[in-house]
């Protein structure tokens, strides 16, 4: 069995229920996990399509995390969270998510790609996945408070600005402007990692239903 590696997101504490994190994909056949749930909360800015977040959400719901999705397109999420034990989908801004605990961490998905401005707050044992888009460089700077950024393909101008903002060597970000649909970049201050998404056949079927 291959050992998992984890993206660094400012601390290594994990909830007991997800001690190995939630798998996002693989890098050179080695599994890559994200440690989403920590005592101080985690904010992840997602600047890509919905598929990486749908995959993470599906896997978090399957292992028992409480899931709250806020989205103007509920049809994109119903199949994704069908097998969770405590999940809900609501319009943006509807209600407040429950507090997270070590035994019941909470995943909050804020699906508003057109939203302008920064990220929401994450409480203890909560993780926020905020789907956003980057139309201008100022959009990028407004997301700098995230512990982790998850990118799909971006323009070379955004990649250059990201390198400066996150203290990355330019040689590491060149691939960002040529990412394929099945690859994402995990970016944190001083580091970047390219990961291939690895949905199972059953997960592919759910993702296909959600894209209709």
RARA-V779786 format. One record per run of one state. SS is the DSSP state (A for helix, B for strand, O for the rest). FROM is the first residue (numbers start at 0). LEN is the number of residues. If there is no record, write none. Layout:
<<SS/FROM/LEN> <SS/FROM/LEN>>
This chain:
<<O/0/4> <B/4/2> <O/6/9> <A/15/3> <O/18/3> <B/21/6> <O/27/2> <B/29/5> <O/34/7> <B/41/6> <O/47/3> <A/50/12> <O/62/3> <B/65/6> <O/71/2> <A/73/3> <O/76/10> <B/86/4> <O/90/10> <B/100/1> <O/101/2> <B/103/1> <O/104/1> <B/105/6> <O/111/14> <B/125/6> <O/131/5> <A/136/5> <O/141/6> <B/147/4> <O/151/4> <A/155/10> <O/165/4> <A/169/9> <O/178/4> <B/182/6> <O/188/2> <B/190/6> <O/196/4> <A/200/10> <O/210/2>>
